[in-house]
Amino acid sequence: MMMKMKNTKKSFRSLSETIHSLLGFKNETNSTWANTVCDIIKSLPSTADYENDYDDSFHGPDHDLDEVIISNIHDELATLNEEVSRLNAQRRQLLNEFLQMKGNIRVFCRIRPTVNGEKFGHQRPVVPVDSNGILINFAENKRKLYNFDMVLHPGSTQDEVFSEIEPVIKSALDGYNVCILAYGQTGTGKTFTMEGNPDCPGVVPRTIEALFKQAADSNHKYLFSFSMLEIYLGQLKDLLIPHARKTTDPLPPCLTIQTDPNGGIVIDNLVAIQVSNFNHAISLYRLGSQLRSTASTNSNKVSSRSHCMIRVSMTCSDATERRKLTNKIWMVDLGGSERVLKTKAWGRRFEEGKAINLSLSALGDVINALQRKNSHIPYRNSKLTQVLKDSLGEDSKTLMLVHVSPKEEDICETVCSLNFALRLRSIHLGKTEPNETRVMREEAMTKLQHKMQEIENNRNTFIKQIKKLTQKLDSLTKTSTHPNDKLDDLPSSSSLKAPQNPSQITITPKSSSKIPRFMKPTICSTRKSGTSNQTPYKKNIRPSRRKQLPLSRAESVNFPLKNMTESYSGSSISRASCLVGFNDDELDFSSVNESETNHNHRVVSNPTRLKKSKPEEQMKQGKSRNVNLAGKDSSFEYNSTIGSVASAKSFTGVDDSSTDCDVWCRIMPCDAINDTGYHNDDENEIDWVVISQGSIQLEDDLPAKCLSNDKIVLEDLTNHHSSQKCGNEQSRGLSDVLKEQTLMMYNIVLLGLGFKSLGFHNDFFQALLN
Ligand SMILES: Nc1ncnc2c1ncn2[C@@H]1O[C@H](COP(=O)(O)OP(=O)(O)OP(=O)(O)O)[C@@H](O)[C@H]1O
């Protein structure tokens, strides 16, 4: 029947060619008739159209229907995505207006409740008046009212604090640099506000959670990285790598503050770990908190003796409307301001208090200069202001939480803190804001808030529809077409992709592991031929049978890195800059964004989980390993998540300028570490890391030698020498060398014979040697 239809259509189309043969067949079939009929036929749809129609009907109604549905879904998705992008832009604009009205710099004041049976004093010295005002009673008849964007009374909860902070998190996702500072006298609750406790989590965990949640709800894909440092006695210290405990321990690399060509601040050598979810980030935060400098003082049992700074950087390359491609949010728990005479601090505590006060005073000066719109802003007067340079002021959002004590005896410090905060607040509002202006501003802000809410609701509805349609499309096409998928094309995201199997780590072989080791190309030949790019493969991690390590702790391995290009390939770590992907089950390296380039070297470390877990579990999940590195002149021990790697100039006992530093290095399962964290050499089962010129090799039961290090590549050698034990590492190394030498000699002889057969004689070889 179909065939018949097709034939009918064909003969019908060919009628125009044969029509003239009918002329004279009947009286009315004259040339005018023939021309008219031809014209009618020509005006009909083309043959191709017919054939398409025919083909469609031939493939059956179901197929046809699916095609139509899929194409409709695609159209709908495109429209919805456009709509979401439009709403995003609108919301972003409104939020920006809202925050402009609120002030790019906002100041909240939080009054600490009385704790541990404290008394106020004679009269209540600090009284919250309303949501904006705080009254200070100096004496019977002497009072002063301070106004802030928000006053959080002593009974305020962490929820209330965070609800005020939430809008700036949206700004961070919109590409603005954000800075949240907790300021105040020592013991007034800064750490409580920022960190909180397990029952009442503070700003840091809530902000990180909100960042991940809001990023997931958006129709963009973000890459987050986490860093944590402290400024102790005027020096920057990375909190994600261990501090040296003994004088022989290698010093962590020096953190230096640089400005990139766009005026952004870059901290050289600061560990930046890519985090893919809240749990990753929070485990790093806990880890960093453990390394903070704290001490007991007269004012506070656990007093922070430094400024603790948490940085979450985010990159989103598919949202062109974002302010910056990469931006950051700083959360800073400032050291407590203190009157050294009052706290009776001496020695080290005195030095710490002095350093804190100096940098806080520098922060005050910067704020003053910003307020006065001075041409010179004294950022360089302290490390704190240098680090925050691009996150304070006009094009960023700053939130200061000033903390005050409820006690009468602290009234001087309270007034100092409030005056300091007022200076900050007046940057955006001017000294006094008339009441009517304030009311009008607040009304406008409420309207904006309603509009934003409306947009948010519409946006959420569209996003739900997109998700539904995507699922439908998936079931129809069996492929994922979620809008976020297109973001996997990002260079950075693709290189940070997680392996599927938790028990595997992505490592890159330097050459085929099937050929004997002595036949592998040497480092030099690899470099010369430029064949150092490797293809990734996976290595199963053998579950450990040893005793459990009591508590994992983070340390880093430092490898001196030679000067090298900033290019990055596969899983090699460029000295210039790199990030480490830190997932539950993987190790992955990636090049970092442009703003982080031009560094001498970077440090990479994968700190371990803090919670105790069975070693078998850890190994199964590929989570934890311990590394023991022994340098020529000294050794240090490393205990960290699988694949933790770091680069540093200061590797103990190794001359960084030498190309042949002699470093033996090995990785072993974490439970081979005894309670003191040191490696037990008698153990038979040891996983080794081989670091040879520019490469690391990861394998079971294989001794290792580190020669040089301009690139580090993880390499599997599971198939080789698996029966070797740690005791024969020297002899094995020797046999390798002998094999290589023999092969080389053999090649030279062959070459010589070849030359000879070509007619070159002794005089040629003599000339060559001369
Ligand atoms: N809002 C609050 N609710 C309950 N307890 C609080 C609150 N604020 C502070 N505290 C308690 O007060 C004590 C001191 O707080 P915290 O250590 O956070 O002060 P700090 O300002 O960080 O001090 P420092 O500058 O010396 O580090 C802690 O025991 C803390 O639990």
The ligand as an SDF file (V2000), in Angstrom:
LIG
                    3D

 31 33  0  0  0  0  0  0  0  0999 V2000
   26.1840   34.2810   71.8640 N   0  0  0  0  0  0  0  0  0  0  0  0
   26.7400   33.4450   72.7360 C   0  0  0  0  0  0  0  0  0  0  0  0
   25.9960   32.5090   73.3300 N   0  0  0  0  0  0  0  0  0  0  0  0
   26.5360   31.6480   74.1960 C   0  0  0  0  0  0  0  0  0  0  0  0
   27.8420   31.6370   74.5560 N   0  0  0  0  0  0  0  0  0  0  0  0
   28.6490   32.5380   73.9880 C   0  0  0  0  0  0  0  0  0  0  0  0
   28.1530   33.4910   73.0490 C   0  0  0  0  0  0  0  0  0  0  0  0
   29.1670   34.2560   72.6720 N   0  0  0  0  0  0  0  0  0  0  0  0
   30.2610   33.8090   73.3280 C   0  0  0  0  0  0  0  0  0  0  0  0
   29.9480   32.7800   74.1130 N   0  0  0  0  0  0  0  0  0  0  0  0
   30.8860   32.0520   74.9830 C   0  0  0  0  0  0  0  0  0  0  0  0
   31.8420   32.9770   75.4520 O   0  0  0  0  0  0  0  0  0  0  0  0
   33.1390   32.4050   75.5100 C   0  0  0  0  0  0  0  0  0  0  0  0
   34.1290   33.2510   74.7260 C   0  0  0  0  0  0  0  0  0  0  0  0
   33.7280   33.2430   73.4050 O   0  0  0  0  0  0  0  0  0  0  0  0
   34.7600   33.1690   72.1780 P   0  0  0  0  0  0  0  0  0  0  0  0
   35.8760   32.2610   72.4660 O   0  0  0  0  0  0  0  0  0  0  0  0
   33.9520   32.9200   70.9800 O   0  0  0  0  0  0  0  0  0  0  0  0
   35.3170   34.6550   72.2140 O   0  0  0  0  0  0  0  0  0  0  0  0
   36.3140   35.3290   71.1920 P   0  0  0  0  0  0  0  0  0  0  0  0
   35.8170   36.6970   70.9560 O   0  0  0  0  0  0  0  0  0  0  0  0
   36.5210   34.4880   70.0350 O   0  0  0  0  0  0  0  0  0  0  0  0
   37.6400   35.4010   72.0660 O   0  0  0  0  0  0  0  0  0  0  0  0
   39.1480   35.5650   71.5630 P   0  0  0  0  0  0  0  0  0  0  0  0
   39.2560   36.8260   70.8270 O   0  0  0  0  0  0  0  0  0  0  0  0
   39.9350   35.5860   72.8120 O   0  0  0  0  0  0  0  0  0  0  0  0
   39.4140   34.3760   70.7430 O   0  0  0  0  0  0  0  0  0  0  0  0
   33.0100   31.0040   74.9620 C   0  0  0  0  0  0  0  0  0  0  0  0
   32.9050   30.1170   76.0200 O   0  0  0  0  0  0  0  0  0  0  0  0
   31.6920   31.0430   74.2130 C   0  0  0  0  0  0  0  0  0  0  0  0
   31.0590   29.7870   74.1850 O   0  0  0  0  0  0  0  0  0  0  0  0
  1  2  1  0
  2  3  1  0
  2  7  2  0
  3  4  2  0
  4  5  1  0
  5  6  2  0
  6  7  1  0
  6 10  1  0
  7  8  1  0
  8  9  2  0
  9 10  1  0
 10 11  1  0
 11 12  1  0
 11 30  1  0
 12 13  1  0
 13 14  1  0
 13 28  1  0
 14 15  1  0
 15 16  1  0
 16 17  2  0
 16 18  1  0
 16 19  1  0
 19 20  1  0
 20 21  2  0
 20 22  1  0
 20 23  1  0
 23 24  1  0
 24 25  2  0
 24 26  1  0
 24 27  1  0
 28 29  1  0
 28 30  1  0
 30 31  1  0
M  END
$$$$
